Amino acid sequence: MRSIVPVGARFSIAAVLALAFLSLPALAATERPLGVVLTADHARLDNASATIGADVFPGDALVTDRGGSMRLTIGSSQVYLLSASSATLEPDASRVQTKVNIGTVGFSTSSPAQLEIQTPLGTICGADNRPIFGQVSVVSASQMRVSSYEGTLAVTDATGAEKLIAAGETYDATLAAEPSDNPPQKAVKPGINWKRVAYVAIPLIAAGVLACALWPDSNSNMGCWN
């Protein structure tokens, strides 16, 4: 026997479905882009070829092939990925967090409070409110190199320990071993084991000049402080 749906009920169902379809664009519009692609060469954005002017949304995969590069603008900040690098952008309170999975990522901002770099070994941000220009190379989940070309960087590991890296300094960081139940001598506290690589002005100035050459200015961003 064929069931009969009252006219009022059918109207209610149709109204609910119509409102659901109308609300879909509004829900999609609530997710705002975090950045915009400025330059891209052999680079991908969320499994598609990255193009200049493309919006970058939270969680979009940013990947550069070997020999490729990509530069993004994030508000008043800039982030660039060098060859064979992978990262994503995520909102974090009042700042944007760049999560570096592997490879080399550079960053520049006049508002350090608005940008944070996250790596498998810890987070990197400006130590104060002065402009910063730096670079991090994540070699593996247990090794990275951090350089500061301008301003002071603060690196905080999983234990909350903080390391300050002044302009002109480059450090290698490795993940310290977890404490052993039967240590041969004494247990090693987990965290970052820092080793100074260089505190020489000339090599770092040369590296900064090279980074600037790879990081041209744009009309809306500072580039290399020009």
N, C-alpha and C positions, 0 to 999 in steps of 0.2 A: 504493500500500500504506500502510495506517495505521501510523504509528510508535507505539511503545509506550514511555512514560516510566516508568522504574522508580518503585516506590512511595516509596522513600527519597529519590529526587531531587525528586519532587513535594512531599514533606513539607518538604524543605529550602527549596524555592522559596516555598512558602506561609509558612514561618516568617520568611523574609527580608522578604517583602511586609508581613506583619503587624507586624514590628518597625519597618519604614519608616513605616507609617501611625501607629504609636504614638509615634514620635519627632517627628512634625510639630508637635503642640502644644508639646512641650518646646522645640523650636527657636524657635517663635514667642514663647514666654515669655521667652527669653533677651534679647530686645530690650525694654529697660525704657523707660518714658516719661521724657522729660527735663523736662516741664513740664505745667501744668494751666491751662486757660482760666478766668480769674476773671470777666471781663466781655467781652461781644462785642456789637457793634452794626454791622450791615451788614458783617460780616466772614466770611471763609471759612477753613476748615481743610482743606487737602488736597482742594480742589475741592468741599467740602461746606460747608453753613452751619455756622459755629462756634457751639457751644453751651456754656453755663456748665458747668464740671466735666469737659469733654472732655480726654482725655490728649493730649499732644503728643509724638510720637515723632521720632527723628532723621530729618531730611530732609523732614518734613511742611511743605507750603507754607502760610505764614501770610500772608494777604492781606486788606487792608481796602479797601472800595470808597470812592469819593469821598464824604466826609462821615461815614465809618465810623470805628470804633476797636476795639481789642482790648487786653486786659490779661492777662498771664500771670504765674504764680508759678513760679519755678525754684529749688527749695530755699528758701533764705533770701533769695533775690533776686526782684525783679519787673522785668518788661519790658513796655512798652506800645507799640503801634503806633497812630499817628494816621492821618488821612485819606490814602487812595491810597498805602499803603505795602506793602512786600513783604519778607519775611524767612524764614529757616529756623533751626532749632536743630541743632547738631551736638556730639557729645561730643568733647572734646579733652583727653586725659590726665586730670587731676583736676578740670578745669573744663568748663563748658558754653559753647560759642561760639555767639553770635547773629550770623548772617550777614545783613547788611542789603543788599538789592539796590537798593531805591529807596524814597524817602519819609522819614518822620520816626519815629525810634524812641527812646524814653526808657528809662532803666535806673536801678535803685536796688538797692544791696546793702550789707549789713553785713560781707560776706566777699568783698572784691575778688578774692582769689585764685581764687574759684570761678566767676567770670563774665568773659567777654571779648567785645567787640563787634568784628566784622570788617566792613570796608567795602571797596569797590573801591580805595580810596586807602591803606588801612592798617588796623591794629588799634588798638582803644581799650580800656584797662583802668585799674584804679586804680594810682596811682603808688606807693602804700604800702598798709599793712594797715588804713587808716582807712576808714570808710563813705564811699561815693560816691553821688551823685545827679546824673545828667547827661543830655544829649540830643544826638543826632546827626541831621542832615538830609542825606541823600544826594540831591543835585540831579541828578547824572549820574555816569557812570563817571570823570569827571575833576574833579568839584567837590562839596564837602561843607562843612557848617558844624557845629562842635562847641562845645557850651556845657557849663560845669560850674556846678551850683547848690550842690553840697556836695562837699567833698574835692577832691583834685588828680587830674586825669586825665593819663595818659601815652598819646600817640599815636605809633605807630611805623610808618614808611612802608616801602615795598618795599626800600629801600636799607639799612634798619636805623637810620636817623636817628630820633631821638626828640624829641618836642615835649611839654612839660609845660603843662597848662592848669589854672590855679588856680581856686578857687571865685570866682565873680563875673566870669569871663572868657569871651568868645565869640570864636572865630576862624573865618575862612573859609580853606579849603584848596583849592588847585587843583593838578593834576598838572603838574609841570614837563615841558618838552619833552625828548625824547631828543636826545643830541648829534648834530649834523649833520656830514656828511662834509666839507662846504664851508661852514662858518659864516661869516656876513658879518663878525662881530667876534670873538666867543669862544663856545666851546661851552657849553651850559647842562647842568649835571648833572641826571640824572633824579631825581625825588623829589617831595616836597610843597613847594609854594611857599606860605608862610603869610602871611596878612594879618589884622592885628588889626581886628576890627569894633567891639568895644565893651569898655571897661573902666570902666563907670559902674555904680554900685551900684543906683540906683533902677530903671532898666529891667530889670535882671536879677532884682531882687527881685520886680518885677511879673510877670515871666515865670515865676519859680518858684512864685508864688502861683497863677497860672493852671494850671501843670502839676499842682500839688497838687489843684486843684479838679477836674481831669480824672482824678485818680488817687486815688480814695477809699481809706481804710484797709480792711484786712481783719483778721479775727481771728488769722490765722496769719502775717501779714507786717507790716512796719514802715510801709508806705505812705510818707508824707513825713516820716519821723522822729518821728512822734507816738507 
